Amino acid sequence: MTLRPLHPLLALAIAASLLVACSHGDNGKAGTEATAPAYAAVARGRIDIEGGLLKLGMPREGVVAEIKVREGDHVHKGQLLAVLDTRPAQLAVSAAEAEQKQALAQGRLLDTRLKAAQQRASRLAAAAAAGAADGQGADDAREAAQQLQGELDSARAAATMATQKLDAARYELAQRSLVAPVDAQVVERSIQPGAAVSPQTGPAFVLLPEETRLVRAELNESFVGAVHEGMQAQIVDDSGSGVPTLTAHVKRIGTVFGPSALEEDPLIRANTRTVECVLAFDQPPPASLRIGQRVIVQFVSGSGQPAKAGP
């Protein structure tokens, strides 16, 4: 029977454990020193947040008039980030306001004329019924009042359309401003005042939302059966930044295989299939732990409980 070779990361972890055990034996303290934990799997990972970085583009086409923030600034939800030239949109709002005022004034005028016509028609109808006036005059007055009623209904509909047009113009004016959708830190700004931008030119700002940091690990297909939700793991710094080893637990395991994004060897990357495994830290991680920082995730054997199957 051919033995399946160990995954390079797991072989490295086992070698490190054996080295620690041998050093204990050389000192004559075997059995009294704490043994290194056994690892069920080892995976590459990176520090991230739920949803990742937030990339914001300008919602409309135009020329950047003003930028309110700089890279590194902390912004709050609803805070203004940048403004496009608003003169064309402001002109559209002014035109819509004038159109609405005209439609409302026309409606008020017709309403006044209608009330007078209805009053005249009522009086003529009463006089005709008493024999003091011609019935034809009463009919003409009633028809005139009905015609004015139709004109008033049309004017009211025009006023409603003018109000909707004004709302649309104000909305377009608001789209010339870009605001922060969440509390975040400005990581990158890629626009300058005077630059012509559009929704197709790419992100104007990249924000780091103030969310809890987590670990996204790439679990090799040969290790999927050995890892389960709730399993404990050690997060080891792989960048040389000096961050101490941290503890975490498996939050969820993906259901879709995909190519590795963290493997540096192109040959291995082309032939490796991984599943995303998300881990939550047991304690708040230090501020020095940056988004995108690479780590090694060591899943501890026998820790946690396998997820229960649904009913």
BELMO-V137121 format. One line per field, one symbol per residue. psi: psi as a letter, one per 30 degrees, with the letter a starting at -180 (. if undefined). burial: 1 if it has 16 or more other ideal C-beta (glycine too) atoms within 10 Angstrom, else 0. A space follows every 50 residues. Layout:
psi: ???
burial: ???
//
This chain:
psi: kkkkkkkeeeeeeeeeeeeeeeeeeegggkfflklkkkkflklkllkalk fakjkklkflkakkekkfllkfkkllkfkkelkljgeeeeeeeeeeeeee eeeeeeeeeeeeeeeeeeeeeeeeeeeeffgflkfeeeeeeeeeeeeeee eeeeeeeeeeeeeeeeeeeeeeefffkklkflklkjekkgllkfkkllff flkekkkjkilkklkjljjkfffeffklkfkllkjkkgfgfgklklkllk elklgkkllkffkejeeeefgkklkkkkkkkelkllffjlkfkklkkjkk kgkakkkkkl.
burial: 00000010110010001000000100000000000010111111111110 00110111110101001010000010000011110100100110010011 00110110010001001101100110010000100001001101100100 11001101100100110011011001111100010100101000001000 00111111101011111111001100111011111111000010010111 00100000010110000000010111111010001000100010111111 00110000000
//
